[in-house]
């Protein structure tokens, strides 16, 4: 029966990749939440209903919340840089030989994965590459890489033994970093497996296409693996996780890579997915069981984790933080919404915009940025640049996205996001169109305008601009509905804080934001005394 959308409200949903197969039952559900106008309160209800998916399971993630970098154990040789740049969240990459095995049981030393990936420039066949590494010594491999300098060598410090690792040396370096209060997050990956390794040891867990061919993992020399512990690879990863946390006492937890997968695996059955009338497995589901098991292992040790590129909120249940890996408005917003209340680390993956703009974008997202360098500047110049922004990021620790209806307006051409930190409101405001070296003079003072539920309880307002070391108190105006905060000297970045110290229980007015704010361009004059 057809009904007119004008007279009968209709909600239509479409489910993909499910279906009836044989006698297997099929069920689908939809969650409906009724809320006030604007989408934010609806999101807030969802947040309250499923808080465990949006809040960290481990408090440890907050202890090591700071500037992020993806490096390796040899960052222990750069403690001064870590302290200078407040580098506290370190993804310890490259500690392993092959994707799929992050412990190397019963081995005291092993080849560096980065050495293998550098050699990949000479030999693309992973079995021939492995044969070369099996038949040549560490010095021979190092000499070849040093002499021929392939792409990828930037990860290797040839001459300092980084073509290979030893367990004792990694332990020593992790301990040194931990002593310097750097959170060492051990690289761990559920999805990728070095082809010669996984075909030999866990062939039952390799994902396949509909025609039976191998499913690509999107990383060189790797298969796409199904990490569900129903099969051998997932069980191996859980066993490895326990051994890692027992062996390396100085780590802060795990960095979990490659949550980007939503591939369809026809070699396995998740009991839900059906494509072309065939039971199959949506790889994103494979993170669920193993995520819980490894999450519990980390929690028992007082450790934490964070993961990158989430394709679903569900898969992030046991990740305590999110690495926003990507850049540009689309990628940044996509991954931001999986991180409503967890610590967020902004790892831009290109330099298509300036370093300064990326540092500003981190303010907008309430995130800490990655460590980076402008190659045109000296170490001290880059450090001075970061120091302009480091105090601003501190304002967003334990921030939660503000779920109130349409709560903020920012100067024309700017972007703003509002968060709550405890009882207070904190906004990140940036202008992406004004470069860091531009000179800007506004005709009038710019304002941030807020319509927040606890407006009557706000007793103070503060503003921080790049270069400020602490919040500066400013006079604000409140008309019973809207709060007007002057952004004196605002150019292209600011953090604004509303201090909530009262509990009046009073409701703000019913007025809503219109196309513009009706204050004739100068809210201060609206409150001026008339003599």
Number of C-alpha atoms within 10 A of each C-alpha: 2 4 9 8 9 7 7 8 9 10 6 5 6 4 8 8 16 19 19 15 15 8 6 9 10 12 8 7 6 6 5 8 10 8 13 10 10 12 13 18 19 18 18 19 15 14 18 11 10 14 15 14 23 24 22 24 22 19 14 18 24 16 14 21 24 28 24 26 22 17 14 21 24 21 19 20 12 10 17 12 15 23 13 13 20 20 24 22 28 30 24 24 20 25 26 22 23 26 22 25 20 20 22 16 10 6 9 11 16 17 23 22 21 23 23 22 22 21 23 18 12 13 15 13 11 18 15 12 18 16 10 15 17 10 9 11 12 15 13 12 19 21 15 12 21 15 9 11 15 16 14 15 18 11 17 21 13 17 11 10 15 22 26 21 20 16 16 10 14 18 16 15 18 27 19 18 24 18 12 15 19 28 28 25 26 27 22 27 21 23 30 27 27 23 22 17 19 23 14 8 12 17 15 15 24 25 27 23 15 16 9 11 11 17 21 17 19 13 14 15 21 22 27 26 30 30 30 24 19 14 16 17 26 24 16 16 23 19 15 19 22 16 14 19 21 11 13 17 14 21 23 28 29 26 27 22 19 19 20 16 20 15 17 22 26 24 21 21 15 15 15 20 23 21 16 10 13 16 22 24 26 21 25 22 20 23 23 18 17 21 21 15 17 20 24 16 19 22 17 11 14 14 22 30 27 25 26 23 22 26 17 17 14 17 22 26 21 30 26 27 28 27 27 29 18 19 20 14 9 10 14 20 14 15 23 22 14 23 25 25 27 25 25 31 27 28 25 24 12 11 12 11 13 13 18 18 21 23 25 27 27 26 29 22 28 34 32 29 29 26 21 19 15 14 8 8 11 11 13 10 13 17 16 14 19 24 18 16 25 22 18 29 22 16 22 24 19 17 22 22 24 23 21 20 18 18 18 18 21 20 18 10 11 16 17 20 19 27 23 19 20 13 14 17 24 27 28 28 28 26 22 18 11 16 15 15 7 10 8 12 10 10 6 9 16 20 21 19 22 23 23 23 17 20 24 22 20 21 12 16 24 20 23 23 24 20 15 16 14 14 17 13 14 14 10 20 17 17 14 15 19 23 23 21 25 22 22 14 14 22 21 23 28 26 25 26 25 26 19 18 14 13 10 11 10 12 14 16 13 7 10 13 15 7 6 10 14 10 10 10 14 14 22 15 11 12 11 8 6 5 3
